[in-house]
């Protein structure tokens, strides 16, 4: 059981890292040409799905970590 949880935690950690790296941050090259960086944008489509997946992965990672601590 412990081995399964540790492998699951490693897989979730790698997936969490990838989903964090795939998220877009910043306005790109717009700031160079005078575009305002403080414009509010809503997340849509794949960006929103990736954001929600990241939140779910964090919650799952924390729950598995607590579960491992209770087993040991």
C-alpha positions as CSV (number, residue, x, y, z in Angstrom):
1,X,0.0,0.0,0.0
2,X,2.8,2.4,0.9
3,X,4.6,1.6,-2.4
4,X,1.5,2.4,-4.4
5,X,1.0,5.7,-2.5
6,X,4.7,6.7,-3.1
7,X,4.5,6.0,-6.8
8,X,1.2,7.9,-7.1
9,X,2.8,10.8,-5.3
10,X,5.7,10.9,-7.7
11,X,3.5,10.8,-10.7
12,X,1.3,13.5,-9.3
13,X,4.3,15.7,-8.5
14,X,5.6,15.4,-12.1
15,X,2.2,16.1,-13.5
16,X,1.8,19.1,-11.2
17,X,5.2,20.5,-12.3
18,X,4.3,20.1,-15.9
19,X,0.8,21.7,-15.5
20,X,2.4,24.6,-13.7
21,X,5.0,25.2,-16.4
22,X,2.4,25.1,-19.1
23,X,0.4,28.0,-17.7
24,X,0.8,31.3,-19.4
25,X,2.1,34.1,-17.2
26,X,2.5,37.8,-18.2
27,X,1.5,39.7,-21.2
28,X,4.2,38.6,-23.6
29,X,5.8,41.3,-25.9
30,X,2.9,43.7,-25.4
31,X,4.8,45.5,-22.6
32,X,7.6,46.4,-24.9
33,X,5.3,48.4,-27.2
34,X,3.4,50.2,-24.5
35,X,0.5,47.9,-23.9
36,X,-0.8,48.0,-20.3
37,X,0.1,45.0,-18.2
38,X,-2.7,45.5,-15.7
39,X,-5.6,44.5,-18.0
40,X,-7.8,41.9,-16.3
41,X,-8.3,38.8,-18.4
42,X,-10.6,35.9,-17.7
43,X,-9.4,32.3,-18.1
44,X,-11.2,30.5,-21.0
45,X,-11.0,27.2,-22.6
46,X,-7.9,25.1,-22.2
47,X,-6.4,27.8,-19.9
48,X,-9.2,27.4,-17.4
49,X,-9.1,23.6,-17.6
50,X,-5.4,23.6,-16.9
51,X,-5.9,26.0,-14.0
52,X,-8.5,23.8,-12.5
53,X,-6.4,20.7,-13.1
54,X,-3.5,22.3,-11.2
55,X,-5.8,23.0,-8.2
56,X,-7.1,19.4,-8.2
57,X,-3.5,18.0,-8.4
58,X,-2.4,20.2,-5.5
59,X,-5.3,19.0,-3.4
60,X,-4.7,15.4,-4.3
61,X,-0.9,15.7,-3.6
62,X,-1.6,17.1,-0.1
63,X,-4.2,14.5,0.7
64,X,-1.8,11.6,-0.4
65,X,1.0,13.2,1.6
66,X,-1.1,13.3,4.8
67,X,-2.2,9.7,4.1
68,X,1.4,8.6,3.9
69,X,2.2,10.3,7.1
70,X,-0.7,8.6,8.9
71,X,0.5,5.2,7.6
72,X,4.1,5.6,8.7
